[in-house]
Amino acid sequence: MSQLNEATKENLAYLLEEIAKKLQVVNQSIMDPEDYDLKKYDQLKLLYDVLQQKEQLSVSETQAFVQELATIRK
């Protein structure tokens, strides 16, 4: 998806889906696109970009990403 720089609901849903896969999120309810504001899209995109650069995540890194997601949620 080359148009991820654009803050749309579709892109937001895509980012959350990919982040959930990378973080191996069990509780999918925290990844509901309705719980995220498009105004904070850039923060979510930054998280996505960082995750895409990592091969593997340690437990503490995963927890840090989940905590960051919690601060971005509405």
C-alpha positions in Angstrom: 0.0 0.0 0.0 1.8 3.0 -1.2 -0.8 5.5 -0.2 -0.4 5.0 3.6 0.7 8.6 4.1 -2.9 9.6 3.6 -5.1 9.5 6.8 -8.1 7.6 5.7 -10.3 5.2 7.6 -9.2 2.4 5.2 -5.6 3.1 5.9 -6.2 3.3 9.6 -7.8 -0.1 9.5 -5.0 -1.5 7.5 -2.3 -0.1 9.8 -4.1 -1.6 12.9 -4.5 -5.0 11.2 -0.8 -5.1 10.3 0.3 -3.9 13.8 -1.9 -6.5 15.4 -0.2 -9.2 13.3 3.3 -8.0 14.1 2.5 -7.7 17.8 0.6 -11.0 17.8 -2.3 -9.3 19.6 -4.7 -11.8 21.2 -7.3 -9.3 22.3 -8.4 -7.9 18.9 -10.9 -5.5 20.5 -8.0 -3.1 21.3 -7.4 -2.9 17.5 -10.9 -1.7 16.5 -10.4 1.2 14.0 -13.5 2.9 15.6 -11.4 3.4 18.7 -8.8 5.4 17.0 -9.0 9.1 15.9 -7.8 10.0 12.4 -6.2 13.0 14.0 -3.7 10.7 15.5 -3.0 8.8 12.3 0.5 10.1 12.1 1.4 8.6 15.5 -0.1 5.2 14.4 1.8 5.4 11.1 5.0 6.0 13.0 4.4 2.9 15.1 3.7 0.9 12.0 6.9 2.1 10.3 9.0 1.2 13.3 7.4 -2.2 13.5 8.0 -2.9 9.8 11.8 -2.3 10.3 12.0 -4.9 13.1 12.6 -8.6 12.4 11.5 -9.7 15.9 10.2 -8.0 19.0 11.2 -8.8 22.6 8.5 -9.2 25.2 9.3 -5.8 26.6 9.3 -4.2 23.1 5.9 -5.7 22.4 4.5 -4.4 25.7 5.9 -1.0 25.0 4.1 -0.9 21.6 0.9 -2.1 23.1 1.2 0.7 25.8 1.8 3.2 23.1 -1.3 2.0 21.2 -3.3 2.6 24.4 -2.2 6.2 24.5 -3.2 6.7 20.9 -6.7 5.2 21.4 -9.7 7.5 21.9 
